[in-house]
Amino acid sequence: MKKIFTIILLGCFSLPFLTGCWNNKPVDVKKEIKSEKNEKTGKTSQSEEQIKPTNKVETFKNQSGDKEFQITLPKGWKDSTEEDKKNNPETDATFSATNPKIGNGLAILVESKTDFVDMNAYTTLGENSFAEDPTIKTQPVKFSDIEPINGQNSKLATYDTEKSGINLTCSEYVIEGTDSYIRVTFWSLKSNYEKNKVGYNEILSSIKELEK
């Protein structure tokens, strides 16, 4: 079971994601914000309508396929699950998404609580795995209790790592569900981490198990 805290990241840093980080072009603010309300009619132009934030609801299942979950991805994020599984067939992640424009991504793994003594045992397994990872630059990596997410016990571990010559900062969240531990791994280009982490809570709070 130890591999769950390492193998999940292998698909996260696939070539498409890393290439997307390098290929981003600076946004031309003047072109992006060129729509204004018509002074006479008060109507909003079509280009303004197009730049309004749009969120997308996605669903995913646990590894056994008997539980379904929902997540809302903010504008700029896209489901990359199939692409990541194609690039890395060994990944244990049940869902992944990326936002190449800001150098950010996430992967989700859902584990049955019956396989672990308790939440502390689950996160200790992760800490032991992190200690053996030579790419992690900030040791030791420890999980700490944080404010409950959606009213559920939650823990967080943050560390710096290097993949394919790129410096990244990862945030590992573990949320204790009714029957499952939901592990959400965010990774960000290190230079963008402080800015990117502001949006993590919005995504985390959108995760919920769907009733059958």
C-alpha positions in Angstrom: 0.0 0.0 0.0 3.0 2.3 0.4 3.1 3.1 -3.3 -0.1 5.1 -3.1 1.9 8.1 -1.8 4.4 8.0 -4.6 2.9 6.5 -7.8 0.1 9.0 -7.9 2.5 11.8 -8.9 4.1 10.0 -11.7 1.4 10.9 -14.2 1.1 14.4 -12.8 4.3 15.6 -14.4 3.7 14.1 -17.8 5.1 15.8 -20.9 1.8 17.5 -21.9 1.6 19.3 -18.5 5.3 20.3 -18.4 5.1 21.5 -22.0 2.1 23.5 -21.2 4.0 25.3 -18.5 6.7 26.4 -20.9 4.4 27.3 -23.7 2.3 29.8 -21.9 2.4 33.3 -23.4 1.9 36.5 -21.3 -1.7 37.6 -21.3 -2.3 40.9 -23.2 -4.4 42.7 -20.6 -5.5 45.3 -23.1 -6.9 42.7 -25.4 -8.5 40.6 -22.7 -10.3 43.5 -21.2 -11.5 45.5 -24.2 -15.2 45.2 -23.7 -17.2 47.9 -21.9 -20.9 48.5 -21.4 -22.4 50.6 -24.1 -23.0 54.1 -22.6 -26.3 54.5 -24.4 -27.8 51.0 -24.2 -26.2 49.8 -21.0 -25.8 46.4 -22.7 -22.8 44.1 -22.1 -20.8 43.3 -25.2 -20.3 39.8 -26.4 -16.6 39.7 -25.6 -17.4 40.6 -22.0 -19.8 37.7 -21.7 -17.1 35.4 -23.0 -14.6 36.2 -20.3 -17.0 35.6 -17.4 -15.8 32.8 -15.1 -17.2 29.4 -15.9 -16.9 26.5 -13.6 -17.3 22.9 -14.7 -18.7 20.0 -12.6 -16.9 16.7 -13.1 -17.5 13.3 -11.5 -15.2 10.4 -10.6 -15.3 7.1 -8.8 -13.2 5.3 -6.3 -11.0 2.4 -7.4 -13.6 -0.3 -6.9 -16.2 1.8 -8.8 -18.9 1.5 -6.2 -18.8 5.1 -5.0 -19.1 8.3 -7.1 -17.9 11.7 -6.2 -18.3 15.2 -7.6 -15.8 18.1 -8.0 -16.2 21.6 -9.5 -13.2 22.8 -11.5 -12.8 26.6 -11.8 -12.3 28.4 -15.1 -9.0 27.4 -16.7 -8.9 23.9 -15.2 -9.6 20.8 -17.3 -10.1 17.1 -16.6 -6.8 15.3 -17.6 -7.6 11.9 -16.1 -7.6 9.9 -19.4 -4.5 11.7 -20.7 -2.6 11.0 -17.4 -3.6 7.4 -17.4 -2.4 7.0 -21.0 0.9 8.5 -20.2 1.3 6.6 -17.0 -0.8 3.4 -16.8 0.5 2.6 -13.3 -1.0 5.7 -11.7 -3.4 5.0 -8.8 -5.1 8.4 -9.2 -8.8 8.1 -9.9 -9.1 11.7 -11.1 -6.7 14.4 -12.2 -6.9 17.9 -13.6 -4.6 20.6 -14.8 -4.4 24.3 -15.3 -1.3 24.8 -17.6 -1.8 28.5 -17.8 -0.9 29.0 -14.1 1.3 25.9 -13.8 -1.0 24.0 -11.5 -2.6 20.6 -11.3 -4.2 18.1 -9.0 -4.7 14.3 -8.6 -7.3 12.5 -6.4 -7.1 9.1 -4.8 -9.9 7.5 -2.9 -9.0 4.7 -0.5 -11.3 2.5 1.6 -11.1 3.2 5.4 -11.4 -0.5 6.1 -7.8 -1.0 4.8 -6.3 1.2 7.5 -6.4 1.3 11.3 -7.3 5.0 11.3 -6.5 8.3 9.7 -3.2 8.7 11.6 -2.1 5.3 10.3 -2.9 6.3 6.8 -1.0 9.6 6.9 1.9 8.0 8.7 2.2 5.6 5.8 2.5 8.7 3.6 5.1 10.3 5.8 7.3 7.2 5.7 7.0 7.1 1.9 8.0 10.7 1.6 11.1 10.1 3.7 12.3 7.6 1.1 11.7 9.9 -1.8 15.1 11.5 -2.9 13.3 14.1 -5.0 11.7 15.8 -2.0 13.8 18.7 -0.8 12.0 19.6 2.4 12.4 16.8 4.9 10.9 15.6 7.1 7.4 15.9 5.6 4.7 15.7 8.2 0.9 15.9 8.1 -0.8 18.4 10.4 -4.4 18.8 11.4 -6.2 21.6 9.6 -9.7 23.1 9.7 -12.3 20.5 8.7 -13.1 20.5 5.0 -16.9 20.2 4.4 -17.1 19.3 8.1 -14.8 16.3 7.7 -11.5 15.7 9.6 -8.6 16.9 7.4 -4.8 16.9 7.3 -2.3 18.7 5.2 1.4 18.1 4.3 3.3 20.6 2.1 6.8 20.0 0.5 9.1 21.1 -2.3 10.1 18.6 -4.9 11.8 18.4 -8.3 10.4 16.5 -11.3 12.1 16.5 -14.8 14.3 19.5 -13.8 11.4 21.6 -12.7 10.9 22.8 -9.1 7.4 22.3 -7.7 5.6 22.7 -4.4 3.1 20.0 -3.5 0.2 20.2 -1.0 -1.2 16.8 0.1 -4.6 17.0 1.6 -6.3 14.0 3.3 -10.0 14.2 4.0 -11.8 11.6 6.1 -15.1 10.7 4.5 -17.7 8.3 5.8 -16.2 5.2 4.3 -13.2 6.6 2.5 -10.0 8.6 2.8 -9.9 11.2 0.0 -6.4 12.2 -0.8 -6.0 15.3 -3.0 -2.6 16.2 -4.2 -2.1 19.7 -5.6 1.2 20.6 -7.4 2.3 24.0 -8.5 5.4 25.6 -10.1 7.3 26.8 -7.1 7.3 30.4 -8.2 3.5 30.4 -8.5 2.7 28.5 -5.3 1.7 31.3 -3.0 -0.7 32.7 -5.6 -2.1 29.3 -6.7 -2.8 27.9 -3.2 -5.4 30.6 -2.7 -7.7 28.7 -5.0 -7.3 25.3 -3.4 -10.0 25.6 -0.7 -12.6 26.4 -3.4 -11.8 23.2 -5.2 -11.6 21.1 -2.0 -14.9 22.4 -0.6 -16.6 21.3 -3.9 -15.7 17.6 -3.5 -18.6 15.5 -2.3 -19.8 12.0 -2.4 -23.0 11.5 -4.5 -25.9 9.5 -3.2 -27.0 6.5 -5.1 
